[in-house]
Amino acid sequence: MTDAILSLAGVAKTYAARGKQGEVTALQPVDLDIRRGEIFALLGPNGAGKTTLISIICGIVTPSAGTITVDGHDALADYKQARRRIGLVPQELSTDAFESVLATVTFSRRLFGRSGHSAYIEQLLRDLALWDKRHARIMELSGGMKRRVLIAKALAHEPEILFLDEPSAGVDVALRRDMWKLVLSLRERGVTIILTTHYIEEAEEMADRVGVIAKGKLLLVDEKAALMKKLGKRELDLALVEPLAAVPAELAEWKPTLEHDGHTLRYVFDATGERTGIPSFLRRVQELGIAFKDLETSKSSLEDIFVDLVGEKQ
């Protein structure tokens, strides 16, 4: 990909098995290109390998194999230049409890060789509703405010790539709203955003592309719209006049299910197929004398697709 700001080739991670011989695979070989300026959502259940992959790219964990190129710089051979282009908002709150907000964020900026640009820091803290708390010590802040400080620290050195590892976990609605507003403004400025999230509706709303990872394996990467078109199914729900105790054997061909204590008969179909099967299904329902008072169709959400792919709910 010519406009990739981040490229991974064969990146994998194994650990020695504790107390016995052999190895444990935390991450199977990953090949992935992240486009400059896109929002990329990495979805997967707990323990899927999301944080391992992010930690490798950010230089926190050393890969067992593979190469990582960040804006033309080898992440291992040219670590400083690669890492300078990356900002990371981790899951865990980890800051110096006795430092002030302003000192903490300014230190993060200078750590990457940036001058103490007070105007930039001030605007950043204002964007995150932290300016009024700039002289407060971290230990005096609420959990939500501490999360805002982590975001400010990650953005302090003006990175070109921002990683958000489960950024919405455990934060209030106001912070989530402010954070996503900031994310969209960063994207408008050309920053590449890579996020993992359990709030799948946010990924569905904001991401350009989606990757799904489970058991250390990257299952697929695709444009969000293409993914939903390719894997998304549609549902036809019949609101029954009288509930059914079981699906009639005569409808087995369509494999419908009963929902809402037998009050809804649901038929799942592929909207992109040559034949949806709806006319024949409805005709058979009527022939069996099953009366319904309403019908409704709906398409799968990204969460439905995700659950189908990884085989477990969040």
Secondary structure, DSSP 8 states (H G I E B T S, - for coil): -TTEEEEEEEEEEEEE-TTSSSEEEEEEEEEEEEETT-EEEEE--TTSSHHHHHHHHTTSS--SEEEEEETTEETTTTHHHHHHTEEEE-SS----TTSBHHHHHHHHHHHTT----HHHHHHHHHHTT-GGGTTSBGGGS-HHHHHHHHHHHHHTT--SEEEEESTTTT--HHHHHHHHHHHHHHHHTT-EEEEE-S-HHHHHHH-SEEEEEETTEEEEEEEHHHHHHHH--EEEEEEESS--SS--GGGGGG--EEETTTTEEEEEE-TTSS---HHHHHHHHHHTT--EEEEEEEE--HHHHHHHHHSS--
